[in-house]
């Protein structure tokens, strides 16, 4: 078996596993309706994943990103989503330019 064949088989295998995971989620979601604490746990997954993705960038990259995140969080409590996004982008651009 050549390297190209092994690579192609690995890619096809990964694609099949990914497709299987996604389609099983759709099929289970159509038949399974969680309630109570399980529902609350499922509802907490998206913000937890978003926090896990954003927190390292906010805390490690520098003061401009940290201050921009703080401004964005403050606006998020009062403004609609679009205003929050615009505030975050504007704040990071201005702070990166100002703080270097």
Secondary structure per residue as TSV (DSSP state, phi and psi in degrees):
chain	resnum	aa	ss	phi	psi
A	1	X	-	360.0	129.2
A	2	X	-	-81.3	168.3
A	3	X	H	-63.7	-37.0
A	4	X	H	-66.4	-39.0
A	5	X	H	-67.0	-43.1
A	6	X	H	-63.3	-40.7
A	7	X	H	-63.7	-45.0
A	8	X	H	-61.7	-43.3
A	9	X	H	-64.9	-37.7
A	10	X	H	-64.7	-43.2
A	11	X	H	-64.3	-44.5
A	12	X	H	-64.6	-38.2
A	13	X	H	-64.5	-43.7
A	14	X	H	-64.6	-38.1
A	15	X	H	-64.2	-41.5
A	16	X	H	-64.8	-42.5
A	17	X	H	-66.1	-42.0
A	18	X	H	-62.2	-45.4
A	19	X	H	-61.8	-42.2
A	20	X	H	-61.5	-41.9
A	21	X	H	-64.5	-43.2
A	22	X	H	-69.7	-43.4
A	23	X	H	-69.6	-33.7
A	24	X	H	-66.6	-35.0
A	25	X	H	-64.0	-40.8
A	26	X	H	-66.5	-42.4
A	27	X	H	-67.6	-42.0
A	28	X	H	-68.6	-37.8
A	29	X	H	-63.6	-30.4
A	30	X	H	-74.2	-26.2
A	31	X	H	-105.8	-18.3
A	32	X	-	-113.3	118.2
A	33	X	-	-116.7	100.2
A	34	X	-	-70.3	153.2
A	35	X	-	-135.5	162.3
A	36	X	T	66.0	-131.3
A	37	X	H	-67.2	-33.6
A	38	X	H	-65.5	-40.3
A	39	X	H	-62.5	-43.2
A	40	X	H	-62.4	-38.7
A	41	X	H	-65.2	-43.3
A	42	X	H	-65.1	-36.8
A	43	X	H	-68.1	-23.2
A	44	X	H	-84.0	-11.1
A	45	X	H	-65.1	-49.8
A	46	X	H	-59.2	-46.8
A	47	X	H	-65.8	-31.3
A	48	X	H	-67.1	-41.6
A	49	X	H	-66.9	-43.2
A	50	X	H	-60.8	-42.5
A	51	X	H	-64.0	-41.5
A	52	X	H	-65.5	-29.2
A	53	X	H	-80.5	-39.3
A	54	X	H	-85.0	-36.6
A	55	X	H	-55.5	-45.2
A	56	X	H	-60.1	-38.6
A	57	X	H	-66.3	-42.0
A	58	X	H	-67.2	-39.8
A	59	X	H	-91.2	-15.5
A	60	X	H	-111.5	-29.2
A	61	X	S	-75.8	-35.2
A	62	X	-	156.4	177.6
A	63	X	H	-67.2	-35.4
A	64	X	H	-60.2	-46.0
A	65	X	H	-69.1	-37.6
A	66	X	H	-65.3	-45.7
A	67	X	H	-67.6	-37.8
A	68	X	H	-64.5	-38.7
A	69	X	H	-65.1	-40.4
A	70	X	H	-63.3	-42.4
A	71	X	H	-64.5	-40.6
A	72	X	H	-65.7	-41.6
A	73	X	H	-63.0	-42.2
A	74	X	H	-61.7	-41.0
A	75	X	H	-71.7	-32.8
A	76	X	H	-62.4	-26.2
A	77	X	T	-74.3	-19.6
A	78	X	T	-119.8	-27.4
A	79	X	S	-107.0	162.1
A	80	X	-	-69.5	169.6
A	81	X	H	-57.0	-45.9
A	82	X	H	-61.6	-43.2
A	83	X	H	-64.0	-36.3
A	84	X	H	-65.3	-44.2
A	85	X	H	-64.8	-45.3
A	86	X	H	-61.5	-42.0
A	87	X	H	-60.9	-45.4
A	88	X	H	-62.5	-45.4
A	89	X	H	-65.4	-46.9
A	90	X	H	-61.3	-43.7
A	91	X	H	-64.1	-43.4
A	92	X	H	-68.2	-36.3
A	93	X	H	-66.3	-48.7
A	94	X	H	-64.9	-44.6
A	95	X	H	-68.6	-37.9
A	96	X	H	-64.3	-38.8
A	97	X	H	-68.7	-42.1
A	98	X	H	-76.9	-37.9
A	99	X	H	-94.2	-11.5
A	100	X	-	89.0	360.0
